[in-house]
Amino acid sequence: MEKLNNKLSNYEKNNLETSLLIALEEALKNENFNNLVSKLNMTKEQLCKYTSTLEESAIEFSHCQSCKGLANCQNKVTGYAYLPKKNNNKLEFNYKACKYQNKIINQNKFLNNVYLFEIPKVIKEAKMKDIYTNDKNRFEVIKWIKEFIKRYEADQHIKGLYLYGSFGSGKTYLISALFNELAKKNIKSAIVFWPEYLNKLKNSFNGDKDEFKNLLEKIKRSPLLLIDDIGAENVTPWSRDEVLSPILQYRMEEMLPTFFTSNLDKQNLEIHFSSSKNGVEEVKARRIMERINQLTEKIDLISGNLRK
């Protein structure tokens, strides 16, 4: 009985292998399939286990041969083809970027030099060439930014900017465009939306101490830093004295350019920092402002709302 079962098992195995080879032979009649598998340098016995997946790859492979650009991509994932790779006489299938996608990836590599926390995509991709210039109220800050780029190349220990302005005037976009321009020269920076950053920091403080330390150190030591929307957070002695103050003190001592955007001018920001659950704390607020003044120059940007 055991011998009979072995014979049946061998018969089924041989029958399956034959069926797989037949399916492969049929697939090889397709020119694109043939071109794809010929590059793999594998036997038919090795290839026949992957016929159906190879057929899927061959379709995407053929699309790439005649593709004129990403706008015309016919593959399941735009800019990528699902292709095989030989590994110890077995095949692995992965998505591989096409030449058009690789061009974009290489063009945008500099974006990896900018650390972002709770910052929208449009800000992440800000470009100097796309800055809105039809409003004369923006001329002063645009001129300052262009001069900063030149000055920073010569001296990396210069003052940043306190950019006060109306809601939606493009303050964050302008600084992000500056950082992205310098990122092309491999200069690292960080942009953090201050209210959400404090919430994240507080949650990590009560949980993962390593995460808390990493979050704090990353922005404290960043060569360039933008604290976005300062003054929009709820002030607590902890956020002001245990988080913001040490960050500013370190950056002041190391002369690291630091930027701020705010809907509050400096006078109102000082009032903001002086108020807490403990009452009015003018001295501590004044110390924060002294550090900000040491770190920055100031420009007002009262402009139209570009978010409309």
N, C-alpha and C positions, 0 to 999 in steps of 0.2 A: 504493500500500500504506500509506504514511504517513497519507494522508487518511482511509483506511478505519479505521486504528487510532485516529485522532483522533475519528472519528464514534462508534466503539464506546466510547471513553473518555468522551465527552460523554453518550452514552446511559446508560452505567453510573452516571455521576455524577448525571444527572437522575433516574434510577430510584431511587438511594439517597436523594436529597433528598426524593423523593415518599414513599418508605417511612418516612422519619423524620417527615415532616409527618403522615402517617396515624397513626403511633404516638402523636404528640403530641395529635392531635385525639381519639383514643380515651382518652388519659389525662385530657384536659380534662373529660371527662364526670364525673369524680370531683370532688365538691364541695371536698374538702380540697385536692386538687391544684390546682384552679382558684383557690382562695383564696390559696394560697401563691404561684403564679406571677404572679397579678395585681398583687402588691406589687412585682414586679421591674421593671415598665415596659420590657419587651423584646418584640421582634417574635417571631412564631412561627418564623420562619426562624432566629433566634438561639437560641430556646429548644429547638428540636427536637434539637439536638446533645446535650442533657443530660437527655432524657426519663427514662431509667431511674434516674439518680441523683436527679432531682427527685421521682420516685415514692417512693424511699426516704425522702427528706426529708419528703415530704407525710405519710407514715405517722407519723414522729416528731413532726411539726408537729401532727397531729390528736391524738396522745396528750397533748400539752401543753395542748390546749384544754380537756380535761375532767379534767385531773390534780388530785387533792386534796392532794398532798404527795409528798415524796421516797419515802416508804414504798410508795407506789402507782405509782411510775415504771415505765413499760413500755418505755422506750427502751434501746438497747444499752448506753449509758453512763449510769448513774444520775445524774440532775440536769442532763443535757446533751441537746441536740437537734442533729442533724446538718443544718445549714441552709445555703442558698445566699446568696451576697453578690455583687452586681453590681460588676464592676471593668472599666471600658473596654469595655463591651458583651460581656464574657465573664463566666462564673460561676466563683466560687471557693466551695468547700464546707468548712465548719469546724464543730467542735463549739461550741455556744453555751450558756452556763449559763442555766438557767431561773430564774424569780423565787425559787423556794424555795432553789435552790443559791446564788444571788447573796446571799440573806439570810445564809446560813451563811458565805459568803466574807467578807462585810462584818463580820459579828460576830467573825470570827477574824483579821481583818487585824492586830490587835495582836500576834499571835504572830510576825509578821515582825520584831518589835523584839527578839526573843530569839534569839541565835546558839547553836546546840546542836552539841556534838561527841560522838558516840557515846552519845546519851541516848535511851532508849526513848520511844515515843509516849505512853504513859500519863503520863510525867513532863512531856513537852512540853505536854500539855493540862491540866496541874494547875490546879485552881481553888480559891480560898479557900473557897467555899461547900461544896466536897466534902471538906474536911479532916475526918478522923476525930477526933471529940471525946469519945468514950466512955471514953478512958483518961486519968485525972487526971495521969499522968506527962507528958502532952503539953501541959498547960495553960500552963506557964511559957513554952515556946517559942512557942506560938500567941499568947499575950499580947504577947511581945516582937515578933513579926512585925507584929501590928496596930499597935503603937506605932511601929515603924520606918517604916511607910508614912506615918504622920502626920508623924513627925520629918523624913523625907527630903524631903517637899514643902517644908518650911521651910529645911532645910539639907542640901545634897547632899554635904557633906564630913563624914559621921559614920561611926562604926565599923560594920563588918559583924559577922558572927557565926561563931564556931568551934563547930560543932554536932557534939559527940561522942556516939555512941550505939551501941546494939546493932544487929546485923545485921537488916535488914528493918523497922526501926522507923519508916520514912517520912521520914528526914532530907532526902533529895533532893527528895521531893515537896513538903515544906513550903517549902523555899527557892524551888523552881520556881513554886509558887502565889504567893509573894510577888513574884517577878520578873514573872509574867504580870499581876498586878494593876497593877503600875507600868507595864507595857508598854501598858496601856490609856490611860495618860497620855503615851504616846509616848516613854517612857524606855527606852533600849536597854540590853541586858544580854547576858551570855554564861555558858553552863553547859558545862563541859568535864569529861568523865570522865578524870581525870588519868593513869592508867596508859596508856590507849590514845592519849591526846593526845601523851604523850612518845614513844611508838612512832612515831606519824605524823610528829612533828617530827624525830625522828632520821633517818627514811627520807628526808624531804625535804632535810635538811641534807646528805646524801650525794648528792643529785640536783639538784632544782630549787631554786636559792637564793631565787628570788622567792617560791615557795610557802612556804619556811621563814620568810622575813621576814613574809609576810602572816599566816601562822598565829600567829606570835609577837606581832606588833603588834596583831592583832585582840583578843586577850584582855588584853594588857598595858594597852591604852588604853580598854577597855570601861568605861562609866560604872558598871556593876555587874558583878561577876564571882563565880561560884561555881566553886571548884576542888573537884570531887566525888571522894570516896574517896581523899583524900590519905593516904599511908601504905601504900597497897596496891601501889605501884609498886616496882620494883627500884631501889634507890638506886645512883647512880653519881656521881662528882664532876661530870661534865658536866651531868646532869639537875638536880642540886642547886645547883651553883655558877654554871653558865652559862645555865641556863634559869629555874629557880624564883627564885633570889636576885635577878636583875635585874628580874623581873616584880614581885616584892614590894617591892623598893626603889623602883621607879617609882611604884607605886600608893600607897606610903607618902608619898612626896614630894608627889604630886598629891592626896593625901587622897581617894582613890577607894574607896568601900565594897567590901570584899572578904569573901567568905564561903568557909567550908571545911566539908565534911562528912567524918567519919572514924570508923572503928571503933577508933581509937587515941585515948586521952586525950593531953593535951599532953606529959606526962612520957614516955610510951612513944613518942610521935612524935619527940621529941628523940633518944631512943635509936636509933630507926629511921634518922634522918638522920646519926647519928654513925658508923654502920657502913657501910663500903664495901670494895671490893677493896684499897684502900690502907690498910686498918686502921681503927682508931678515930680519928675526927676530931671531937672534942667541941667545939672552938672554932667550927668552921664550922656545926655543928648548932645551937649556941647562937645564932649570928647569925641563922639562919633563924627560930628560935623567937622571937627578939626582934622581928623584923619581923611575924610572925604576931600576937604579943601587942599590938603597936602598932596593928595593923589591925582587931582583933576584940575583941568581948566573947565570953564562953564560957558555953554552956549544955550540960548533960548530958541526953540523952534515952535513958533505959533503959526500953524498952517492949517489948510483945509483937511478934512477927514478923508483920507485916501481909501478907507475901507467901505465907503458907501457904494 
